[in-house]
Amino acid sequence: MMSRQEFLLKDRLLTDYDKQLDKNGISGERLATRLHELAQIGLTDDNGSDRPGFSPRELQAKKLVSKWMKEAGLTVTTDGAGNVFGRMEGKDSTKKMILSGSHVDTVPNGGHFDGVLGVLSSLEVVEAWREEGYKPERSYEVVIFTDEEGSRFNSGFQGSDAVIGKGDIEERLKLTDQAGLSFAEVLQTAGLTVDGYLASKRDMNAYKLFVEVHIEQGKRLEKENLPCGIVTGISGPYWVEFTFTGQPGHAGNTPMDDRKDALVAASEFIQRVPSIPVKISENAVATVGKLAVKPNGVNVIPGEVSVYVDMRDIDRTDQENLVAQVKKTAGEVAEKHEVELQWSEKARVSPVPIREENQALLKDILEEQGIKPYYLPSGAGHDAMVIGEKIPATMLFVKSKDGISHRPDEWSDLNDCVQAVHVLKRFIEKQQ
């Protein structure tokens, strides 16, 4: 394995780079250099990236990108949530602005492309315009959102939530990190305040749309051998806790025909869940990712089992149908095994559809670039999901090697990244 001291991301990116992609002001070497420099901030022993939200390392990464923003001629501001905005004034200040970007925080020992590629792609558009002497009609802002990943509080999108004024601040103030610091205390360590966080809400009517470039974090584009693809919608996570309650008892003295085993019931439910999404839509997914068994003893019949199910779809009606079918199945299983059933919602985020006219525009641009248009959903949440609650959001996915993400070996080829920047640039230009 390459040692930490020898981790030269730039060299790896440029090894097979096609310099013919350097055109219209876009530079692959500049993008590779910046990916490399950001990778050094929070570099782990595994050559991964560790920049939690609100940490000094996230702040250091933001400061570095802010420096590049200023050098590109952008006016840079930071709001009370730590979000960074780099603004290029357009010719017509009466027109609604275009917003583009992502985040630079990471999961522990994560990769070097998730989030970062979206920020640098948006900035590369400005660099290209500067070299071409182009000034857009609409003002354009490059944004770095704070704490998208949520690794600090197990609750992400702190920056984008603040921008649209989403969420209950009293509930947010109850959050604590692994060190026991409250949300308010964490803000303070980052030089921020609760009042400043609340004041970060923006007038979203000033924006026409938000566009985000992001790595796919899946294998669809790789299987199609395509550099980038059009996102059709962003799935909203709907989490429900199902609790099956039977009767605990001695494992040796309770006959098999006189049991109300909560785990047996839960097991059948878990087995049936994967068959439900395919009956709803091609985008529906359901995952059992967490279990809690009580009393959890080797020689005790389980009396209570909690099963957490994550259900997603890019269409709200399909998402609701999926949840309804999973709940119905849980009820059938509980009745069959003569155990009690309760459920409670733990999270509910509405899916964000991508407007068909923006998908159509991306299709035209991809064809102009000689790239076969390919459509795919986003199963993961992104800042675009949050911002998309207020203004139209569009996403472009970049091919991920082996679909790997949130790991040090996360990888997107520079050729694919640069082709996505070309598509992003043309998309923004055609929105003028």
Secondary structure, DSSP 4 states (H G I P E B T S, - for coil): ---GGG--HHHHHHTT--GGG--TT--HHHHHHHHHHHHTTTB-TTS-B---TTSHHHHHHHHHHHHHHHHTT-EEEE-TT--EEEEE--S-TTSPEEEEEEE----TTB-SSTTHHHHHHHHHHHHHHHHHT---SS-EEEEEES-SS-TTTT---HHHHHHHT-S-HHHHHT-B-TT--BHHHHHHHTT--HHHHHTT---GGGEEEEEEEEE--SSHHHHHT-SEEEEEEEPPPEEEEEEEE---EETTTS-GGG---HHHHHHHHHHHGGGSGGGT-TT-EEEEEEEEEES--TTEE--EEEEEEEEE-SSHHHHHHHHHHHHHHHHHHHHHHT-EEEEEEEEE---EEPPHHHHHHHHHHHHHTT----EEEE-S--HHHHHTTTS-EEEEEE--GGG--SSTT----HHHHHHHHHHHHHHHHTT-
